[in-house]
Structures are given as structure tokens and as C-alpha cells.
Amino acid sequence: MTPEQKLSALFAAEAPPARDYVFQARMAEAIALRRAWMTVAALVPWAVAAIAILWALIPVVGPMSDSLGSALQPAAAMLAGAAVTTVAALWLARRFGRGIRTPFSAR
């Protein structure tokens, strides 16, 4: 018997290990939870810095708020209209676009 035949006979005799899907799901959940907490922990310093900067800008922005309010109303209306249009377009694409095949869709 050649060494290759011995090796293939050895590997053929061993059954592959059984997969424990419950264990894999719990481990994936634990890893995802840990990553989520690490992401939150990494964002805490940025949030503190943003709060400190906004707190420092209160004396500057306070007096300008009266004049900026009337100037920003048209821009806010346009942004709200764009947001509503975008949400409606996405909803319609998901609602009615299920049967449409594109060149990039899975076959």
C-alpha cells in the first residue's frame, strides 16, 4: 500500500465532526453582542467631545438663532420634502419591485 493510499484510507475511516448549530448560533450571538458593546464604547469619547463643543458654542449660536430661524425655514422644508420623497421611493421599490429581475439579481 502506498503512502497516499494509507492516508486516503485513514481519512476515509474518520467521520467528519458533527456540527452543533445551536452552539454556533450562540457563539455568533455572543460575538455580535460583544462587537456592539465595543462599538458603543468606542463612540462614547466622540459623543462627549461633541457635547462639549456644542456646550461651548451656546454663547455664539444663541444670539444668531432668531435671525437664522427665518432663514432656515425654506431649507428645512426642502430637506423634509426630499426625505419624504426618498422614503416613499424606497417603500415603492420594495413593495412593487419584487418580481423585477435586474442584471445583478441572483438567478
VMD Tcl script that draws the C-alpha trace (Angstrom):
set ca {
  {0.00 0.00 0.00}
  {1.44 3.38 -0.99}
  {1.60 6.26 1.48}
  {-1.12 8.11 -0.46}
  {-3.43 5.10 -0.23}
  {-2.76 4.78 3.51}
  {-3.53 8.46 4.01}
  {-6.73 8.35 1.96}
  {-7.83 5.18 3.85}
  {-7.18 6.97 7.17}
  {-9.20 10.00 6.15}
  {-11.99 7.84 4.73}
  {-12.28 5.93 8.01}
  {-12.84 9.09 10.08}
  {-16.30 10.54 10.12}
  {-16.42 14.32 9.88}
  {-17.24 16.02 13.17}
  {-20.90 16.80 13.70}
  {-21.80 20.49 13.58}
  {-23.61 21.90 16.58}
  {-25.79 24.62 15.10}
  {-27.14 25.77 18.47}
  {-23.60 26.30 19.75}
  {-22.63 28.14 16.57}
  {-25.68 30.39 16.82}
  {-24.99 31.20 20.48}
  {-21.34 31.96 19.73}
  {-22.32 34.18 16.80}
  {-24.79 35.99 19.05}
  {-22.16 36.47 21.76}
  {-19.65 37.78 19.24}
  {-22.21 40.19 17.76}
  {-23.18 41.42 21.23}
  {-19.54 41.98 22.16}
  {-18.91 43.88 18.90}
  {-21.98 46.04 19.54}
  {-20.79 46.94 23.05}
  {-17.28 47.67 21.74}
  {-18.78 49.96 19.09}
  {-20.79 51.81 21.73}
  {-17.71 52.09 23.95}
  {-15.69 53.48 21.04}
  {-18.37 56.12 20.34}
  {-18.55 57.42 23.93}
  {-15.49 59.72 23.66}
  {-16.81 61.17 20.39}
  {-20.19 61.87 21.99}
  {-18.55 63.56 24.98}
  {-16.42 65.71 22.65}
  {-19.47 66.67 20.57}
  {-21.42 67.62 23.69}
  {-18.51 69.73 24.95}
  {-18.20 71.53 21.60}
  {-21.93 72.22 21.42}
  {-21.94 73.46 25.00}
  {-19.07 75.82 24.17}
  {-20.94 77.14 21.10}
  {-24.10 78.12 23.02}
  {-22.99 81.76 23.57}
  {-22.17 82.14 19.86}
  {-25.24 80.46 18.39}
  {-27.73 81.83 20.92}
  {-27.93 85.40 19.57}
  {-27.99 84.18 15.96}
  {-30.92 81.80 16.50}
  {-33.57 84.48 15.94}
  {-32.20 85.57 12.58}
  {-31.29 82.03 11.50}
  {-34.75 80.66 12.24}
  {-36.46 82.58 9.46}
  {-33.61 81.91 7.03}
  {-33.56 78.15 7.62}
  {-37.30 77.53 7.22}
  {-37.20 77.15 3.39}
  {-34.15 74.88 3.60}
  {-35.82 72.75 6.26}
  {-38.95 72.45 4.12}
  {-36.89 71.31 1.11}
  {-34.98 68.76 3.22}
  {-38.23 67.41 4.65}
  {-39.69 67.09 1.14}
  {-36.57 65.28 -0.07}
  {-36.69 62.92 2.91}
  {-40.37 62.10 2.32}
  {-39.69 61.52 -1.40}
  {-36.75 59.23 -0.63}
  {-38.70 57.17 1.89}
  {-41.65 56.86 -0.49}
  {-39.38 55.80 -3.37}
  {-37.67 53.15 -1.24}
  {-41.00 51.86 0.03}
  {-42.43 51.67 -3.50}
  {-39.31 49.92 -4.80}
  {-39.55 47.29 -2.08}
  {-43.31 46.94 -2.39}
  {-43.59 46.58 -6.16}
  {-40.09 45.61 -7.23}
  {-40.04 42.01 -6.01}
  {-40.74 40.36 -9.36}
  {-38.38 42.54 -11.38}
  {-35.11 40.93 -12.37}
  {-32.05 43.07 -12.85}
  {-28.73 42.01 -14.38}
  {-27.30 41.90 -10.85}
  {-30.04 39.85 -9.21}
  {-29.39 36.25 -8.25}
  {-30.61 33.65 -10.68}
}
mol new
graphics top color blue
foreach p $ca { graphics top sphere $p radius 0.5 }
foreach p [lrange $ca 0 end-1] q [lrange $ca 1 end] { graphics top cylinder $p $q radius 0.2 }
display resetview
